[in-house]
Amino acid sequence: MLDVSSRSAPSQGIDVLAFVRRLDWLLVGAVAALVAYGLWAVAGITRYDVEGDGSYYVIRQAIAVGLGAVALLVALAVDPDRYRRAQRVIFGSTIVLMVLVFLLAQETRGSKRWIDIGPFQFQPSEFGKLLFVLALAGFLADRARRLDAGVVLQAVGLALIPILLVFKQPDLGTSLVYSAALAACLFVAGARWTHLLALAATAVTVIVSVVWLLPNVGVEVLEPYQKERLTGFANPDRDPGGTTYNVTQSITAVGSGGLDGRGVAGATQTRLDYLPEHATDFVFASLAEQRGFFGAALLLGLYLLVVWRGLRIITVARDAYGAIVAGGIVLAFLFQIFVNVGMTMGIAPVTGIPLPFVTVGGSSMVANLAAIGVLLSIHARGNLGRRRD
């Protein structure tokens, strides 16, 4: 729970050299290592995907890294208190982005998620994750001293607007990430355990109703493929050649990697395209097949380092707003890692959640690096004197 003042500290000019020294350089190094490792992994995973151009995807991923680095620097330069003051504008912008998807996006595989901008595809819901946290944190920080049931319900009501818009794209996985960010923000803001448990019970009731009760009375909320994914997770042996084919191939790929992997040429599940979506949804399975347990463990270790440094930022934030933002970003990040890695091994349902800094996708890369920039900004302007490593 949060125990810092909800009132923002006044913005003060910071000497550039002092500001640089106050950066969390361990977090910077961990993210840089993650990005480099991800590019190396993508280079091997996609080498045979485009005939005659083995570097097709890694070059585009590198361009996204460059754009993301610019976004990180911009976010680092902005005082987080500016986001708090602009929370209504940020929230409105989030809603506008979600609505634009329905107006401008072309339908791909039964969903509308990407807006074409010249040769690039822009996925608003990826950037919406960060905007959602920045806006929701402002609402909660302004009411941190009286965070009663009414305020919690208001926060949930506001959060449901972008969550439902993303769900209707349809994008179940990303809507779950937004929900995880909501829970994290409420927890860090200091919501009572009874309120959090009541929300959890409500969420379970809604899930049971959507998956089982409503379909039994003829009301289908989920798309057919979403329902098949959930039922396939509950019964993975039901249709190994159809509904659960992807998961079956993914588990095979992970297991065949052994300790040190089969290499790029020897990773048949990936190279021969037995594993669908091996550069996006199931990129971790391809990494495990090519680089083995050691390669996968290195990636998870880097993730653990980023999460640790992110959680530490909650404790040094100068005010409630910074702490809530840091909590929302870090725990949503952790949720994405857990679900993506879990679904490649059959311990979580397939939801299409990308693996941060590794999954091929420019929007995800740029948005994640921008979020890291916000974390670094909170740290550099935080009360570092309260805690030292």
N, C-alpha and C positions, 0 to 999 in steps of 0.2 A: 504494500500500500504506500501511497505517496504521503510524505510529510515535509513538504516545502511550501513556501508561500505561493499563493495563486497569483500574486501581483508581480508583473514583469519588472525586472530591474531596468533602470533607465539606460538607454543606449549611450555608449561612450565611445569616443574615438580610440582605436587600438593601434599602437605602433606596429608597423608591418613585421619587423623582426620578432617582436614579442608575440605577435599573433601566430607567426609560423612556428615558434618554439612551443606554443600551446596546442598545436595540432597533435592528434593521437597518431604518431608515426607508426606505431605497431598496427593500427587499423589500416592505415594507408598501405603499408607493406603487405598485409594479408590480402587486401582487395587487389593490389597489383599482381600478387602471385596467383590469385584466383583467376583473374582475367587472362594472364599469360598462360596458365595451365589450361584454361578453357579453350583458348585459341589453338593450343597444341593438340588438345583432344579432338576438337572439331576438324582440324586438318587431317587427322587419321581417320576419323569416323566418316567423313564425306569424300574421301579421296576417290572413290569409285562411283560416286553418285552422278556426276556429269561427265559423260564420255569425252575425252580429249581435253578436259579442263579440271584437273584434280584440285585446283585451288579456288574454284568458283565460290564456294560458300565461305571459306575462311577469309577471303578478301573482303567480302561483304560484311562479315562479322567484324573484321578489323576496322572497317569504315564506321560501323556502329560504335565500336570502342572509342574511336576518335571523337565522334559526336558526343558520346557519353562523358568523355573526359572534359569537354567544354561545359557540359551541363553540370558536372561535379564542381568545376571551378566557379561557375556562376552561383550555384547554390551555396558554396562555401563563403562567397563574398557577401551574401545577404544575411543581415541580422534576423534570426528567427522571429523576433518581436514584430517584424514587418508582416510576416504571415499571419500572426495573431490579429493584428489590426485589420487585415484584409480578409478575414475568415469568411465573411458573407460573399465577397467576390469570388473567392476560391471555391466555395461550395457551389455557387451558381455556375461557375465555369465547369465544374465537374459534371453537373447535370446537363449542361449544354453539350459537352463532349459526348456523353452517353446518348443523347437524343440525336446528334449528328450521325451516329452510327446507323440508325434506322433510316435516315434521310439520304445518306450519301454512299453507304457501303454496299458493295455487291455481294450477293449471297454466294457463299462458298461452302460446300458440303453441308448444306442445310442451316447455316448460321451466318449472321452478319456481324463481323468483328473488325474488319480491316477497311480503312479508307485509302484508296489509291491516290498518291501524290507524286505525279510523274513516274519515275521508275521505282519508287519506294512505296511500301505499304506501312501505314500508320495505324496502330492499334490503341485507340483512346483509353480502353479499360486498363492498360498497363500503366499509363501516366495517371489515370484516375486513382490508382492505389495510393500514390503519394499525396495527391491533392485531397483525397478523402481523409487521410490521417491529419493533414495540416488543418483542415477545416473543422473536423470533429474535435480535435485537441483544443482548438480555440473555444469552442462552445463549452467543453467540460472545464477548462481552466478558469473561465470566467465565473463558473458556478461551483468551484471546488470546495468552498466553505459550506455550501448547503446542498450537497449531492444526495438529495433524498430520492424517494421512489418516483416522484413527479419528474425530476430532472433526468433520471435514468430513462424513463419512458419517452421523454422528449428527445433525448439523444438517439434512442433506438428508432423512433419515428423518423427522424431526419436521415439516419443511416439507411433505413429501408428503401428510401427513394433511389439512390444509386445502386444499391444491392439488387433490387428488383429489376431495374433497367438493364443491368448486366445479365441477370438471370434470363431475361426475355430475349437476349440476342440470338440464340441461347448460349450462355457460357457458365455452366454450373461451377466449374473449378474456380474461376476468378471471383464469382460471387461468394464462394466459401472463403477465399482469401480476404475479401472485404469484411466478412463476418468475423473472421479471426482477428483482424485489425480492430474492429469495434470492441470485441471482448477484451483485447489487450489495453485499449485506451481506457475503458471503464475500470479495469483492475488497477492500472497505474494511477488513475485519477482518484481512487479511494472509494469506489462503490462498495457498499456493504456486501458481505458474503451472502446474506439472505437474498439480496436482489440479484446477484450473479447466479445463484443456484436456481432462482425462479426463472431467470432468462434461459438457463441451460435446460431446465425441464420443459419450458415452452418450445425451445428449439427441437428437442427430441420428439415432442408431440407433433410438431409440424412435419418433421421428417417422416415419422411413421404414417401420418395422414397422407402425405404426398406419395410415398412409395407403396403403401398397402391399403389404407382405409378408403381413400377417394377413388382409386382405380376399381375397387370392388363394387362401388355404386355407379360406375360408368363415367367418372370424372378424371380425365387424364391431364395431369399438370406437367409431367416430364415428357420430353421428346422420346420417341421409341428407342433411339440409340442410347439415350441416357439411362432409361430404365433397364435396357439390356446390360449395360455396363455394371449397374448396381446389382442386378440379379446374378450376373456372371461372377462378381466378386464373392457373393454369398455362396455360390455353387460353381466353383471353377472347373469342375470336371463335366459339367452339363453339356457343353458344346465346344470341345477343344479345337475343332476345325473351323468354327464360326465365331460366335460371340466372344469367346475367351482366347481366340487365336493369338492376338497380340501379346497377352499376358503370358501364355504358354511359351511363345518364342522368346519373350523377355527373360523369363525365369531360366530357360535353357541357356541363353546368352550369358547371364550372370554366373551361372554355375560352371559353364565351360571355360571361363576365364582362369580358373585356378588361382594360384598364388601370384604369378607374374604375368599372366595374360598370354594370349595367342598371337599377339602382334597384329599389325594392320592387314597384312596379306593372309594371315591364317584365321582371322576372325570371320568365319563363314556366315554366321547369322547376320552380321552387318554387311560384309562385302557382297554377298550374294542376295542381299535384300530380303532375306527370310523374315527379318524383324522390321515391320513397318514403322514409319515415323522415328527412325533411329537417330535422326539429328534434332528432333524436337521433343515429343513426349517421352520417348524411351532412350534418350541420349545417355543416361546413366548406365543402362544395361549394355549399350555399345562400348562405353568406356570400360566397364568391368570386364567385358569379353576381351577387349584389346590389351588392357593394361593390368588386368587381374586384381586380386585383393589388395595388393600394395598400392596400385594406382588409384583404386576407389577409396582406400583408407586415407591416402594423402589428400584427396579432394575433400572428404568429410572432415579431416583434421583442419584444413583451411577454413571451412565453414564454421567449425566450432570456435576457432580463433576470432572470426568476425562477430559471431554471436556474443562471445564473452566480452569483447571490447564494446559492442553495442549496448549490452546490459549495464556495463560500467558507466556509460554515458548517462544513463538514467540517474545514477547516484550523484553525478557532479553537475547536472543541469542547474542553471542559476535560478530557475523558476518552475512552476508547475507545468506551464505550457511546453517548455523544452523537454521535460521528463516524459510527459504524455506522448509527445511526438516520437521521441526516441523509443519508447515502449511499443507504440503502434508499428513503427517501421521494423524493429528488430524481431518482434514476435510474429509478424506477418511473414517476414523473411524466413524464419525458422519453420513456420507452418508449410510454406511452399517446398522447402527442402524435404521435410518429413513426408509429405504426401507424394511428391514426385519420386523420391527414392523408394518409398513404400510400395507404390503401384508397380514399379518395375520388378518387385519381388513377390507380388501377390498379397501383400499385407495391408494394402489400401486400395480403394476402388480407383479405376482409371477416370480421371477428371480433366486431363489436358492442362494441368498446371505446369508451367515451365520450370526448369531447374536454373536458378539464378546464375548468371555469368557463364553458363555453359550451353544451354539450349540455343540453337540458332534462331535468331530473331532480333531485329534492330530495336524495336520498341521496348522490349524487355530489358535489353542491355542498357539503353540510354536512361530509362526510368530507374533502374537499379543503381546506376552510377550517380544519378541526380539525388537519390535517396541517401546514398553514402555521403554526398556533399552536405546534405542537411545535417546528418549525424556529426560530421566533422565540425560544422559551424556551431552546433550546440556545444560540443566539447570545448572548442577554442574559446568560447565566450562563457564557459561554465565556471563554477566555484571550485577550481582545482585545489585550492588550499584546504578544502574539507577532507580530501582523501588523496593519498599519494601511493603509487605502486612501489 
